[in-house]
Amino acid sequence: MDDQDIKTLRAPRTIARTLGRLHESRGHAWLIPGDDPDFQGQVQVVGNEPDVARLILDCPEPVTLRHLLAARQVRVQAVIDGLLTWFHTADIRIDRDGDDCYLAIGWPEIMHRLQRRAAFRIDLPPDVPGTLAFCLPGKRQVTSGEVVNLSATGCAVSFTRKDDPGFAIGSEVNAARLKVSDAIDTRLEFSVRNRRPGVGSSLVYGLEFNALPPLVSQAIDRAVMHFQRLRLTRE
């Protein structure tokens, strides 16, 4: 597996929102003992407790549960928003409610996501204005750049040299506003995936949206398809 295809999440807020999405989608998780993958089990996600930073899962069958509890580390793996996501933990506790058994798993400090760009991406037509505005961490001044391409999962944004935000790869911004023509006007969070030279002296950053609500993702996807049809009618 190419390391460039794996994104590492370290921001507690992003990890919390990602696990929240797993619970909201009524997802399943695979529990894989680090030293004995033959005893992995798939279980239902039944709860998420932000106050104590724990994910609640159904218990697997007894043999698998015994191997999980004996393992020094367990890999918790799930598909979240279409991306394979996983973390490793030794923080597993059994909770019982009558005859029912649950596993309470502590939220991790680090998660990994396998990146596969499945969303269609399009360059914005020249007459379609798009901006992404945000405040850099620790600063009150608003910085904005020009959106040059867009998909339901991310965008590329161009900055002049004097407005270069100086992002490091992996940086996260928790409050941004994306506005594209009259089709999109939404607040979101993003991570920086890459940085490259743009036209002339400009710089372009490739950004990935973090834990978009489904309705926002669908609205962006519809706008992308609209811009694609618009482009085709002009060719």
One Martini backbone bead per residue (centre of mass of N, CA, C, O) as a GRO file, in nm:
protein
  235
    1MET     BB    1   0.094   0.037   0.025
    2ASP     BB    2   0.071   0.363  -0.035
    3ASP     BB    3   0.141   0.629   0.168
    4GLN     BB    4  -0.013   0.845  -0.013
    5ASP     BB    5  -0.303   0.691   0.054
    6ILE     BB    6  -0.249   0.785   0.356
    7LYS     BB    7  -0.429   0.928   0.620
    8THR     BB    8  -0.352   1.119   0.910
    9LEU     BB    9  -0.524   1.156   1.217
   10ARG     BB   10  -0.495   1.408   1.504
   11ALA     BB   11  -0.743   1.569   1.538
   12PRO     BB   12  -0.985   1.550   1.769
   13ARG     BB   13  -1.223   1.672   1.607
   14THR     BB   14  -1.201   1.484   1.358
   15ILE     BB   15  -1.227   1.216   1.504
   16ALA     BB   16  -1.504   1.272   1.632
   17ARG     BB   17  -1.659   1.315   1.362
   18THR     BB   18  -1.594   1.043   1.232
   19LEU     BB   19  -1.724   0.863   1.456
   20GLY     BB   20  -2.000   0.996   1.437
   21ARG     BB   21  -2.059   0.900   1.148
   22LEU     BB   22  -2.056   0.599   1.209
   23HIS     BB   23  -2.298   0.606   1.402
   24GLU     BB   24  -2.512   0.753   1.220
   25SER     BB   25  -2.484   0.509   0.992
   26ARG     BB   26  -2.491   0.230   1.128
   27GLY     BB   27  -2.229   0.086   1.151
   28HIS     BB   28  -1.943  -0.116   1.106
   29ALA     BB   29  -1.692  -0.328   1.266
   30TRP     BB   30  -1.361  -0.437   1.280
   31LEU     BB   31  -1.202  -0.686   1.487
   32ILE     BB   32  -0.836  -0.710   1.523
   33PRO     BB   33  -0.599  -0.893   1.627
   34GLY     BB   34  -0.265  -0.826   1.618
   35ASP     BB   35  -0.174  -1.156   1.664
   36ASP     BB   36  -0.481  -1.273   1.534
   37PRO     BB   37  -0.660  -1.241   1.241
   38ASP     BB   38  -0.846  -1.508   1.248
   39PHE     BB   39  -1.032  -1.354   1.496
   40GLN     BB   40  -1.217  -1.179   1.350
   41GLY     BB   41  -1.486  -0.925   1.390
   42GLN     BB   42  -1.819  -0.825   1.326
   43VAL     BB   43  -1.979  -0.514   1.433
   44GLN     BB   44  -2.198  -0.307   1.587
   45VAL     BB   45  -2.275   0.027   1.608
   46VAL     BB   46  -2.448   0.167   1.912
   47GLY     BB   47  -2.239   0.403   2.008
   48ASN     BB   48  -2.164   0.750   2.130
   49GLU     BB   49  -1.932   0.916   2.380
   50PRO     BB   50  -1.808   1.226   2.410
   51ASP     BB   51  -1.771   1.272   2.723
   52VAL     BB   52  -1.574   0.986   2.722
   53ALA     BB   53  -1.452   0.890   2.456
   54ARG     BB   54  -1.666   0.656   2.329
   55LEU     BB   55  -1.717   0.349   2.166
   56ILE     BB   56  -2.004   0.145   2.089
   57LEU     BB   57  -2.020  -0.215   2.088
   58ASP     BB   58  -2.079  -0.506   2.002
   59CYS     BB   59  -2.033  -0.823   2.074
   60PRO     BB   60  -1.872  -1.080   1.995
   61GLU     BB   61  -1.804  -1.378   1.983
   62PRO     BB   62  -1.646  -1.552   2.233
   63VAL     BB   63  -1.380  -1.631   2.087
   64THR     BB   64  -1.310  -1.351   1.980
   65LEU     BB   65  -1.320  -1.201   2.250
   66ARG     BB   66  -1.087  -1.352   2.384
   67HIS     BB   67  -0.869  -1.256   2.178
   68LEU     BB   68  -0.904  -0.953   2.218
   69LEU     BB   69  -0.837  -0.945   2.531
   70ALA     BB   70  -0.544  -1.084   2.486
   71ALA     BB   71  -0.453  -0.860   2.327
   72ARG     BB   72  -0.240  -0.587   2.303
   73GLN     BB   73  -0.383  -0.523   2.017
   74VAL     BB   74  -0.641  -0.347   1.827
   75ARG     BB   75  -0.809  -0.341   1.523
   76VAL     BB   76  -1.013  -0.075   1.405
   77GLN     BB   77  -1.251  -0.122   1.136
   78ALA     BB   78  -1.390   0.100   0.874
   79VAL     BB   79  -1.649   0.249   0.682
   80ILE     BB   80  -1.618   0.605   0.611
   81ASP     BB   81  -1.742   0.775   0.369
   82GLY     BB   82  -1.601   0.541   0.174
   83LEU     BB   83  -1.356   0.501   0.382
   84LEU     BB   84  -1.097   0.343   0.496
   85THR     BB   85  -1.080   0.293   0.855
   86TRP     BB   86  -0.824   0.316   1.127
   87PHE     BB   87  -0.723   0.170   1.451
   88HIS     BB   88  -0.534   0.143   1.756
   89THR     BB   89  -0.597  -0.061   2.060
   90ALA     BB   90  -0.618  -0.117   2.440
   91ASP     BB   91  -0.907   0.032   2.494
   92ILE     BB   92  -1.100  -0.217   2.644
   93ARG     BB   93  -1.447  -0.256   2.750
   94ILE     BB   94  -1.680  -0.428   2.941
   95ASP     BB   95  -2.036  -0.416   2.906
   96ARG     BB   96  -2.332  -0.481   3.105
   97ASP     BB   97  -2.696  -0.559   3.021
   98GLY     BB   98  -2.756  -0.817   3.141
   99ASP     BB   99  -2.737  -1.016   2.853
  100ASP     BB  100  -2.582  -0.783   2.746
  101CYS     BB  101  -2.300  -0.698   2.528
  102TYR     BB  102  -2.030  -0.453   2.547
  103LEU     BB  103  -1.803  -0.229   2.381
  104ALA     BB  104  -1.563   0.002   2.512
  105ILE     BB  105  -1.396   0.243   2.306
  106GLY     BB  106  -1.144   0.442   2.282
  107TRP     BB  107  -1.044   0.710   2.157
  108PRO     BB  108  -0.812   0.806   1.946
  109GLU     BB  109  -0.518   0.989   1.853
  110ILE     BB  110  -0.503   0.796   1.592
  111MET     BB  111  -0.580   0.791   1.241
  112HIS     BB  112  -0.672   0.608   0.939
  113ARG     BB  113  -0.690   0.675   0.573
  114LEU     BB  114  -0.797   0.556   0.270
  115GLN     BB  115  -0.724   0.701  -0.035
  116ARG     BB  116  -1.000   0.748  -0.278
  117ARG     BB  117  -1.084   0.911  -0.567
  118ALA     BB  118  -1.434   0.899  -0.644
  119ALA     BB  119  -1.477   1.185  -0.713
  120PHE     BB  120  -1.577   1.416  -0.921
  121ARG     BB  121  -1.367   1.648  -1.107
  122ILE     BB  122  -1.368   2.012  -1.169
  123ASP     BB  123  -1.314   2.277  -1.353
  124LEU     BB  124  -1.383   2.590  -1.339
  125PRO     BB  125  -1.530   2.811  -1.499
  126PRO     BB  126  -1.433   3.132  -1.568
  127ASP     BB  127  -1.748   3.246  -1.490
  128VAL     BB  128  -1.704   3.092  -1.207
  129PRO     BB  129  -1.712   3.184  -0.891
  130GLY     BB  130  -1.455   3.099  -0.635
  131THR     BB  131  -1.436   3.069  -0.271
  132LEU     BB  132  -1.201   3.053   0.012
  133ALA     BB  133  -1.260   3.119   0.356
  134PHE     BB  134  -1.030   3.206   0.635
  135CYS     BB  135  -0.871   3.140   0.946
  136LEU     BB  136  -0.590   3.134   1.092
  137PRO     BB  137  -0.434   3.007   1.337
  138GLY     BB  138  -0.420   3.282   1.566
  139LYS     BB  139  -0.598   3.454   1.363
  140ARG     BB  140  -0.824   3.724   1.242
  141GLN     BB  141  -0.758   3.720   0.958
  142VAL     BB  142  -0.886   3.699   0.642
  143THR     BB  143  -0.852   3.436   0.408
  144SER     BB  144  -0.830   3.403   0.042
  145GLY     BB  145  -0.928   3.197  -0.241
  146GLU     BB  146  -0.926   3.039  -0.555
  147VAL     BB  147  -1.132   2.826  -0.709
  148VAL     BB  148  -1.035   2.570  -0.957
  149ASN     BB  149  -1.148   2.305  -0.815
  150LEU     BB  150  -1.412   2.037  -0.782
  151SER     BB  151  -1.564   1.835  -0.525
  152ALA     BB  152  -1.722   1.640  -0.278
  153THR     BB  153  -1.412   1.614  -0.124
  154GLY     BB  154  -1.282   1.878  -0.274
  155CYS     BB  155  -1.010   2.120  -0.348
  156ALA     BB  156  -0.865   2.386  -0.537
  157VAL     BB  157  -0.643   2.660  -0.432
  158SER     BB  158  -0.560   2.991  -0.516
  159PHE     BB  159  -0.260   3.192  -0.457
  160THR     BB  160  -0.093   3.447  -0.394
  161ARG     BB  161   0.205   3.518  -0.266
  162LYS     BB  162   0.099   3.730  -0.049
  163ASP     BB  163  -0.149   3.506   0.035
  164ASP     BB  164   0.011   3.285   0.146
  165PRO     BB  165  -0.054   3.060   0.415
  166GLY     BB  166   0.168   2.831   0.463
  167PHE     BB  167   0.105   2.539   0.439
  168ALA     BB  168   0.113   2.231   0.568
  169ILE     BB  169   0.111   1.916   0.535
  170GLY     BB  170  -0.189   1.836   0.723
  171SER     BB  171  -0.334   2.069   0.770
  172GLU     BB  172  -0.597   2.229   0.974
  173VAL     BB  173  -0.932   2.366   0.921
  174ASN     BB  174  -1.233   2.450   1.122
  175ALA     BB  175  -1.299   2.735   0.952
  176ALA     BB  176  -1.496   2.765   0.658
  177ARG     BB  177  -1.585   2.925   0.333
  178LEU     BB  178  -1.785   2.813   0.064
  179LYS     BB  179  -1.803   2.984  -0.265
  180VAL     BB  180  -2.014   2.909  -0.560
  181SER     BB  181  -2.163   3.117  -0.677
  182ASP     BB  182  -2.512   3.016  -0.633
  183ALA     BB  183  -2.469   2.700  -0.543
  184ILE     BB  184  -2.251   2.766  -0.303
  185ASP     BB  185  -2.294   2.802   0.071
  186THR     BB  186  -2.050   2.692   0.305
  187ARG     BB  187  -1.947   2.532   0.592
  188LEU     BB  188  -1.609   2.409   0.678
  189GLU     BB  189  -1.359   2.155   0.670
  190PHE     BB  190  -0.989   2.112   0.635
  191SER     BB  191  -0.725   1.955   0.449
  192VAL     BB  192  -0.389   1.930   0.354
  193ARG     BB  193  -0.245   1.754   0.070
  194ASN     BB  194  -0.116   1.989  -0.126
  195ARG     BB  195   0.156   2.154  -0.322
  196ARG     BB  196   0.169   2.396  -0.599
  197PRO     BB  197   0.219   2.541  -0.879
  198GLY     BB  198   0.089   2.793  -1.065
  199VAL     BB  199   0.002   3.057  -1.224
  200GLY     BB  200   0.280   3.195  -1.240
  201SER     BB  201   0.303   3.307  -0.894
  202SER     BB  202   0.121   3.101  -0.798
  203LEU     BB  203  -0.060   2.896  -0.555
  204VAL     BB  204  -0.156   2.547  -0.494
  205TYR     BB  205  -0.407   2.384  -0.299
  206GLY     BB  206  -0.491   2.071  -0.176
  207LEU     BB  207  -0.819   1.988  -0.056
  208GLU     BB  208  -0.991   1.830   0.222
  209PHE     BB  209  -1.280   1.739   0.337
  210ASN     BB  210  -1.426   1.724   0.665
  211ALA     BB  211  -1.694   1.567   0.760
  212LEU     BB  212  -1.936   1.589   0.577
  213PRO     BB  213  -2.241   1.637   0.543
  214PRO     BB  214  -2.445   1.481   0.329
  215LEU     BB  215  -2.600   1.732   0.215
  216VAL     BB  216  -2.348   1.889   0.133
  217SER     BB  217  -2.218   1.681  -0.051
  218GLN     BB  218  -2.461   1.665  -0.248
  219ALA     BB  219  -2.460   1.964  -0.331
  220ILE     BB  220  -2.178   1.966  -0.454
  221ASP     BB  221  -2.224   1.738  -0.659
  222ARG     BB  222  -2.447   1.883  -0.819
  223ALA     BB  223  -2.273   2.126  -0.900
  224VAL     BB  224  -2.060   1.970  -1.058
  225MET     BB  225  -2.257   1.858  -1.272
  226HIS     BB  226  -2.347   2.133  -1.373
  227PHE     BB  227  -2.064   2.233  -1.469
  228GLN     BB  228  -2.024   2.002  -1.670
  229ARG     BB  229  -2.266   2.066  -1.853
  230LEU     BB  230  -2.178   2.355  -1.916
  231ARG     BB  231  -1.914   2.281  -2.056
  232LEU     BB  232  -2.034   2.095  -2.282
  233THR     BB  233  -2.213   2.326  -2.420
  234ARG     BB  234  -1.930   2.492  -2.503
  235GLU     BB  235  -1.775   2.267  -2.696
   0.00000   0.00000   0.00000
